[in-house]
Amino acid sequence: MLPYSYKVRGTVWIFLYLFFVLAPLFVLLTGSLPPPRDFWTEFSAAIGYAGLAIMGLQFGLTARFRYVTEPWGEDVIYHFHRQISLLGVGLVVAHPLILFAVRPELVALLNSIRAPWRARFAALSVYSLVALVVMALWREKLKIRYETWHLTHILLSIIAVTAGLLHMLGWGFYLTDTRKRVLWIALAIFWIGLLLYVRVAKPLFMLRRPYRISEVRKERGDTSTLVMHPDGHPGFRFSPGQFAWLTVWGSPFKITGHPFSFASSAAVTDGSVEMTIRNLGDFTSEIQKVPVGKRVYLDGPYGAFTIGNPADMHVLIAGGIGITPMISMIRTLADRRDTRPVTLLYGNEDWESITFREELEALKARLNLTVVYVLTDPSDGWTGERGFITAEVFKRHLRPPYGEHEYFICGPNVMMDAIEKALGEMHVPQSKYHSERYSFV
Ligand SMILES: Cc1cc2nc3c(=O)[nH]c(=O)nc-3n(C[C@H](O)[C@H](O)[C@H](O)COP(=O)(O)OP(=O)(O)OC[C@H]3O[C@@H](n4cnc5c(N)ncnc54)[C@H](O)[C@@H]3O)c2cc1C
């Protein structure tokens, strides 16, 4: 359940968001007004303005303001960023389409050679937005590398929003009034400020607070743990289950950082942090080769996937590398000498690839911990759970009433969908389970 302060803060941010989308629109209706036009022309202009305001605010949604994202968690914000962008792009694209329908002579503006600059900017903005959406929705199908996509995504969004603004200013009409022009230009400066904050101010801050790799530990399941110590600063405190963006090669100004959960105990006081990383792609395959002493950068902590609420029992459900936030929770509870029962349901392929297996067994001596291994490909003679974690597995290992425990789920998307469904079938209220998805995109 969300703490009360988060609920209040979340509500304030929602109102602020709506204010920034709608207020610039209503300001257009104040002061001296241009001659009225037909309903559809006015409607099309209104959705064009609103669409652009939504797109501009996208820079804020991805700016990783901890104070803003805390009530929901970063994954929810990214999900919202994706969904709301579809609405924003839809509004921007509908704007010219409605105009073409009610005033067919405007179709001639599509001829970018003869069209005035204000129409060319409009076309550039719309084409960039369409490219942005296509690449975001079908990046994997189009076989575009994550890093290439990320850079293109940022460039296209800057082009789309700038061109949209130049189109608006060039067209004038509602913006012939100097006060309103100033307001929209100030808004654009605010959007650019958000971008500069993420791409310049934040990296500068990280540059001054580097970390050093003090150990690279091999783990079971093609996985390595990086142990990092703050270099010349005290580090930060995190809550178990939270994560940070890690930059290993290059400076913090690099466009793409990679998110990883903290695996270490949050009770450690020397500022050191550990991340346990599975070899799954270009970046992660290089982790085992990171030399000790290397300088790295962390942007964090982030995320709302964390323990802290009083619950009679914590149920942790991990699939594969989804164990990392759970091991941080378990290590922290052990360090805090917490006596509440913890049940870990841990899905893996086989016995040999279970990351942290030995440590989990050892932790049972320090904690009221039950570990249920669920294997999809066990060897002959395995007597434990096999297949996937289902409602039946829950019922065999948890005591009712199921709705009173606090559930934490992290693993592949398909597993998480199935578990959320199973919890629904067991009448566990949504407020009692927390999910961390390892795919924001
Ligand atoms: C909140 C969070 C916590 C995570 N914690 C862990 C962890 O503790 N241990 C662990 O091994 N993995 C973790 N991951 C997953 C990890 O971030 C990706 O596996 C890694 O970034 C993939 O990079 P790659 O270049 O090796 O793989 P690629 O082959 O380049 O990418 C594989 C897929 O990973 C995703 N991805 C790639 N880069 C990024 C990025 N910069 N940001 C978001 N998604 C990306 C994309 O969907 C991509 O298709 C976490 C992810 C998130 C979102």
The ligand as an SDF file (V2000), in Angstrom:
LIG
                    3D

 53 58  0  0  0  0  0  0  0  0999 V2000
   14.5280   -1.4240  -13.1050 C   0  0  0  0  0  0  0  0  0  0  0  0
   15.4100   -2.4440  -13.7610 C   0  0  0  0  0  0  0  0  0  0  0  0
   16.2740   -3.1960  -12.9820 C   0  0  0  0  0  0  0  0  0  0  0  0
   17.0940   -4.1560  -13.5780 C   0  0  0  0  0  0  0  0  0  0  0  0
   17.9320   -4.8880  -12.7930 N   0  0  0  0  0  0  0  0  0  0  0  0
   18.7030   -5.8300  -13.3370 C   0  0  0  0  0  0  0  0  0  0  0  0
   19.5950   -6.6120  -12.5160 C   0  0  0  0  0  0  0  0  0  0  0  0
   19.6750   -6.4350  -11.3120 O   0  0  0  0  0  0  0  0  0  0  0  0
   20.3730   -7.5220  -13.1440 N   0  0  0  0  0  0  0  0  0  0  0  0
   20.3280   -7.7420  -14.4890 C   0  0  0  0  0  0  0  0  0  0  0  0
   21.0690   -8.5840  -14.9860 O   0  0  0  0  0  0  0  0  0  0  0  0
   19.4800   -7.0290  -15.2900 N   0  0  0  0  0  0  0  0  0  0  0  0
   18.6870   -6.0750  -14.7470 C   0  0  0  0  0  0  0  0  0  0  0  0
   17.8520   -5.3270  -15.5600 N   0  0  0  0  0  0  0  0  0  0  0  0
   17.8500   -5.5840  -17.0160 C   0  0  0  0  0  0  0  0  0  0  0  0
   19.0340   -4.8790  -17.6600 C   0  0  0  0  0  0  0  0  0  0  0  0
   18.9310   -3.4660  -17.5200 O   0  0  0  0  0  0  0  0  0  0  0  0
   19.1060   -5.2090  -19.1580 C   0  0  0  0  0  0  0  0  0  0  0  0
   19.2240   -6.6080  -19.2840 O   0  0  0  0  0  0  0  0  0  0  0  0
   20.3170   -4.6100  -19.7820 C   0  0  0  0  0  0  0  0  0  0  0  0
   20.2400   -3.2060  -19.7820 O   0  0  0  0  0  0  0  0  0  0  0  0
   20.4270   -5.1400  -21.1960 C   0  0  0  0  0  0  0  0  0  0  0  0
   21.5030   -4.4990  -21.8410 O   0  0  0  0  0  0  0  0  0  0  0  0
   22.3780   -5.2510  -22.9550 P   0  0  0  0  0  0  0  0  0  0  0  0
   23.0460   -4.1980  -23.7610 O   0  0  0  0  0  0  0  0  0  0  0  0
   23.2510   -6.2590  -22.3300 O   0  0  0  0  0  0  0  0  0  0  0  0
   21.3360   -6.0310  -23.7780 O   0  0  0  0  0  0  0  0  0  0  0  0
   20.6880   -5.7070  -25.2270 P   0  0  0  0  0  0  0  0  0  0  0  0
   20.8910   -6.9280  -26.0240 O   0  0  0  0  0  0  0  0  0  0  0  0
   21.2460   -4.4510  -25.7880 O   0  0  0  0  0  0  0  0  0  0  0  0
   19.2570   -5.4860  -24.8000 O   0  0  0  0  0  0  0  0  0  0  0  0
   18.3950   -6.5070  -24.3760 C   0  0  0  0  0  0  0  0  0  0  0  0
   17.0690   -5.8360  -24.0160 C   0  0  0  0  0  0  0  0  0  0  0  0
   17.2370   -5.1670  -22.7630 O   0  0  0  0  0  0  0  0  0  0  0  0
   16.5700   -3.9160  -22.8030 C   0  0  0  0  0  0  0  0  0  0  0  0
   17.5480   -2.8350  -22.5820 N   0  0  0  0  0  0  0  0  0  0  0  0
   18.7530   -2.7010  -23.1410 C   0  0  0  0  0  0  0  0  0  0  0  0
   19.3590   -1.6260  -22.6980 N   0  0  0  0  0  0  0  0  0  0  0  0
   18.5090   -1.0200  -21.8330 C   0  0  0  0  0  0  0  0  0  0  0  0
   18.5580    0.1640  -21.0620 C   0  0  0  0  0  0  0  0  0  0  0  0
   19.5920    0.9660  -21.0910 N   0  0  0  0  0  0  0  0  0  0  0  0
   17.4770    0.4860  -20.3160 N   0  0  0  0  0  0  0  0  0  0  0  0
   16.4010   -0.3060  -20.2930 C   0  0  0  0  0  0  0  0  0  0  0  0
   16.3060   -1.4400  -20.9920 N   0  0  0  0  0  0  0  0  0  0  0  0
   17.3390   -1.8050  -21.7570 C   0  0  0  0  0  0  0  0  0  0  0  0
   15.9340   -3.7560  -24.1450 C   0  0  0  0  0  0  0  0  0  0  0  0
   14.5620   -4.0860  -24.0970 O   0  0  0  0  0  0  0  0  0  0  0  0
   16.6630   -4.7420  -25.0010 C   0  0  0  0  0  0  0  0  0  0  0  0
   15.8930   -5.2390  -26.0350 O   0  0  0  0  0  0  0  0  0  0  0  0
   17.0460   -4.3620  -14.9820 C   0  0  0  0  0  0  0  0  0  0  0  0
   16.1830   -3.6000  -15.7640 C   0  0  0  0  0  0  0  0  0  0  0  0
   15.3740   -2.6520  -15.1660 C   0  0  0  0  0  0  0  0  0  0  0  0
   14.4540   -1.8460  -16.0330 C   0  0  0  0  0  0  0  0  0  0  0  0
  1  2  1  0
  2  3  1  0
  2 52  2  0
  3  4  2  0
  4  5  1  0
  4 50  1  0
  5  6  2  0
  6  7  1  0
  6 13  1  0
  7  8  2  0
  7  9  1  0
  9 10  1  0
 10 11  2  0
 10 12  1  0
 12 13  2  0
 13 14  1  0
 14 15  1  0
 14 50  1  0
 15 16  1  0
 16 17  1  0
 16 18  1  0
 18 19  1  0
 18 20  1  0
 20 21  1  0
 20 22  1  0
 22 23  1  0
 23 24  1  0
 24 25  2  0
 24 26  1  0
 24 27  1  0
 27 28  1  0
 28 29  2  0
 28 30  1  0
 28 31  1  0
 31 32  1  0
 32 33  1  0
 33 34  1  0
 33 48  1  0
 34 35  1  0
 35 36  1  0
 35 46  1  0
 36 37  1  0
 36 45  1  0
 37 38  2  0
 38 39  1  0
 39 40  1  0
 39 45  2  0
 40 41  1  0
 40 42  2  0
 42 43  1  0
 43 44  2  0
 44 45  1  0
 46 47  1  0
 46 48  1  0
 48 49  1  0
 50 51  2  0
 51 52  1  0
 52 53  1  0
M  END
$$$$
